[in-house]
Amino acid sequence: MGATTRIILCFFAGIFPFCGATSTKPPPEFAVPPSKGLDLVNLLIGNGGDTPNGSGGTIPSTAPPFGMTRWVAQTQPHYVSATPFNWTLNKVMGVVGTRQPAIWMGESAPISVSAGVGPDVVVDFETRGLEVVRRTVDGEKNEVVSVGYYIVELDDGHGGSIMLEQTATSRVAHLRFTFKTTLSPRILFEVARPSVLTSTPTNISFPLGGISIKAPLEICGWSDERQDSIIAPISTTPFSKHFKGYFCARFDDNLSHPSYGIIQNETLSFPVSLPVVSEGPLLSTYALFPAGETVVTLRVGTSFISEEQARKNIDEEIPDPSTLKEPGAAQDAHLIPGTFENTAYRVRKSWTDILNRIELDVYADGTSDARSLVDEQTFWTAVVHTLQFPSEQHEQNRYYSGYDNVVHELEEGGESYTGYSIWDTFRAEWAWQILFVPERIPGMVSSMLADYKQGGWLPMWKNIVETNIMVGTHADSLIAEAVLKNITGFDRELAWEAVWKDATVPPEKDLEVVYADREEHVDYEVRAGLSSVYNVPGKGWVADDVHSESASRTLDYAYDDYAAYVLARELGKPENVTSFLLERAMRAPFLLFNDATGFMEARNADGSWAGEDNGWTEGDKWAYSFDVVHDVPGLIERRGGSVEFVKSLDEHFDGGHNDHSNEPSHHIPYLYSLAGAAFKAQEKVREIAVANYNNTPTGLSGNEDCGQMSAWYIFSALGFYPVNPVSGEYVVGSPFFERITIDLNSRSSPTSSSPSSSSSSSSGKLKVTAIGARTKPYIKSLTIDGVKVDRPIIRHEQIAHGADVVFEMSDEVEAWGNDPVVLEALLGRRGSAAGVSKPESVGGGGVLDHIEL
């Protein structure tokens, strides 16, 4: 059989190392502290696919949760639509410190480090690539990826090999190169590379960079590369154009002093006398060590502030081991601060401290089934994916803002973040982070409010600064949900001011600018169309002949109005304010409903229909005709009542219109429960999970989008999902495992691995039990802390501080959660399972039954 088939088979079989692929299990010395969950994390999930949308767009990077700079091996050039690493490629061009938050976003000031041997240094990306060594016993790659440790063996092209090892704290990489050669080892730093703008590989730009070598074992520098600069709001450009990303690389002091060379635009200067400073495009530098130097270890500090801050970040996060080791101290390498082993240990510990708060039992008795490994790896990897973004941009109580080109001071423990994919993550990931890591939420909201103060608006898709990508002002939803769920620690009145501005102030030239996707040379997009038609008396939609993505905007603005209403209500704002927001939120969606077709449809400024295929964002009329999450009862009524609504959902799914790879479809299966057909939700969420998630490199059907795809899986595995994030409710589906326990008590400080209490939590564990869930999809009863729950709704306050949630599962349709009228209409008699074909179970049957080879 072909190589691809072999790879997929071995992934599903759970063999380590995976056949034809890279191992995801670190060696024993790098597998401490122990963690069952972390050992099941498979960072190759979502890294495959031969197109940008063919997989999850993830990378197997080493970094702690929410790390500022993630480090990963480079196998291909990266830019909008391409990530640095793709598992199918067999050459490694080095490792890179990346701030690219998602596959469809741009990079910002990467620093690339690669190794070679001999005096003939090569900078060209493709030419410097080294083949991955394959093991003699089975011909497979000698490579391991994990959250805290990466290793690969490379053929040096001269008869020897280079072992590359990598780990990284939030702001500092720790690299170790072991050379098996008689030639001189060298380390190359590509500081300013040719950079692709947009997603067109031939659209090359040449960012500037700088190099400063003033000490024998230290190289510092900077780059001003920011691929998304071309789509930043024009009012930010006078400030954000000054952005630079800095680094300092410090070699261990036990190394021989190297000779240094500088390469600019293919012109080589070697050796150079120190100190030396060089600036310009296409800039690289390298250190050539004497022959016989077999191990080269270095730390690379990164910063948005300065080279000096990069040095301070090294001293803070990975200090020199020689300054800390004390006579008689423990000699275990992973316990000695400053050693490579200790860095890897601390990074792994930052993850184990979090993941060890979750206990997952596929079966309560400890047994397994044919699909257990698939689902376990999918679940645990999903948890990691949801804790990577947004990423930190604060550095020792300071942060750089591209909105005003100022380094701002923070109070002790203060935080700042970037990489907000809010159009995606407001749907479920934010709810998961509020539930699981609420200590992070005040800093994230405060960071958004700082963006508002410095740039004038809350972020939509922030990548260093705003990028105007996607539609809607869904930061309104994040803030409203945080307040509704009693998260404190940020300025609520400032938050209200920012949300009210979103709801009432249009963008510049609202009647003139289309605000097309990734449109260049425009200002903040925010709610484009707010003044042109949406807020015009007698109308109330975004006009398709004025603005792009008009129908999606209309529905998103209506939801954001509802989120603003919830915030206003929770903060006690005047009735005229709350009624204004609520009325607009409830009216606007149905102005798009075309009774003649039964679907939502974009409208032109004069009220005429614009066409059923116009005006959508990552979806179509099918998905968006179910996208009124804040008024599902109104939507059900408009579509003819519960029975007809359920039939329209059937038509959606049976006709192949559900596209789980795009977020507007994520809530749709749960609408069955809200329409009185909970049994169909119980079937559909399992079908979607099996069809769209597995433990292969193509195991995410759509782009991860900073964790939203994974958040859907986590909540669905628990058995409930936040259809309307600002309702404070979860809609019940069907749990995937017999028992999941989440400790909501042992939360960790963002800057420490030691447990600390959170103002938003009290003692307790969330325990979800569903005996028989692997083969029984239907729910017979539900209790929370012993109290019966008759509706398929769970309130956040019922579980936020811990609860005992017990599902009684069944292998046939039950009355629970179902409207008897709907059951009679669909099944022929009330409560009967006649005529209903039981869906394939999550746990039963052959694993490969659901996979196309």
Secondary structure, DSSP 8 states (H G I E B T S, - for coil): --HHHHHHHHHHHT-SS-TTS-B-S--GGGS-S--HHHHT--TTTT---SSTTSS------B--TT-SSEEEE-SS--BTTB-S--TT--EE--EEEE---STTS--BS-EEEEEEESS----STTTT-EEB-B-TTT--B-EE--SS-EEEEEE-SSS-EEEEEEEE-SSEEEEEEEEESSS-EEEEEEEE--EE-TT-TT-EE--EEEEEEEETTEEEEEE--BGGGGGS-TTTHHHHTT--EEEEEEE-TTS---EEEEEETTEEE-S--SSEEEEEESEEEEEE--TT--EEEEEEEEESS-HHHHHHHHHHHS--GGGT--TT----GGGSTTSHHHHHHHHHHHHHHHHTTEEEESSTTS---TTHHHHHHHHHHHHHHTTS-SEE-B-SSEEEETTTTEEEE--TT---EE-EEHHHHTTTHHHHHHHH-GGGHHHHHHHHHHHHHHHSS--SEESSSB---SSS-THHHHHHHHHHTT--SS-HHHHHHHHHHHHH---TTTTT----TT-SS----SSTTIIIIITSTT--S-BTTTSTTHHHHHHHHHHHHHHHHHHHHHTT--HHHHHHHHHHHHHGGGGGEETTTTEE-EE-TTS-EEETTSS-SSS-HHHHTT--GGGHHHHHHHTTSHHHHHHHHHHHHHTT---TTSGGGTTGGGHHHHTTBHHHHHHHHHHHHHHHB-SSTT-BSS--GGGHHHHHHHHHHHTEE-SSGGGTEEEE---SSSEEEEESS--B-TT-SSB---TT--S-EEEEE-TTTTT--EEEEEEETTEE--SSEEEHHHHTT-EEEEEEEESS--STTB-HHHHHHHHSSTT--TT------SSSS-GGGG---
